[in-house]
Every structure is written in structure tokens, then in C-alpha cells.
């Protein structure tokens, strides 16, 4: 698992399309373990199929809109990072830590 954190973006895409990643919807809080292909087919906005790891963009399930996402807050509402809610700070930290932050936890 540690290897994912040190690979370049293209290598991450090749590996993560087949492995299971944690998908967390910023809006409704849905938290599912899916492959990138499964998530894409269900409408999730999640890298590597939609967007890129560690780049701020919406992280939503197929049922939710983007107008309350971190991306929307920063780009449309022009909120400063210092003024973000705790929920958005948690999302920011998770996004910036990808793909390591969305690997399933080992039991």
C-alpha cells in the first residue's frame, strides 16, 4: 500500500482502476468501498476516472449535486481556506492525502 503514495499520477491510475478504494460523498456522507470502475458506473465523481488524485474537485456520489462541495465553496463562493468549515477541512485533508487517504483500512 505504501507504494501508492510514491508513484506518479499515471502509475496511480493504472493501479487504482482495479483496486478497491474508499469513496466518501461530501454531501450525503455515503462511504463505500468500490473499484474506480464500479464508482464511475454508479455516477461517483472520484479519481482516477473523474479528476485527479490530490487535486481539489467534487467528491460526490451519483445522487448528490456539487453545490455544497469543497470545490464549490472555494471556486464559486470564494471562501478562504482559513474560513472553511470543519467538514470542508476534513475533505481538504482527505483529498490532499490521496490516494493513501482513501485506501481501505487494514484490520
Secondary structure, 3 states (H helix, E strand, C coil): CHHHHHCCHHHHHHHHCCCEEEEECCCCCCEEEEEHHHHHHCCCECCCCCCCCCCCCCCECCCCCCCCCHHHHHHCCCCCHHHCCHHHHHHHHHHHCCCHHHECCCC
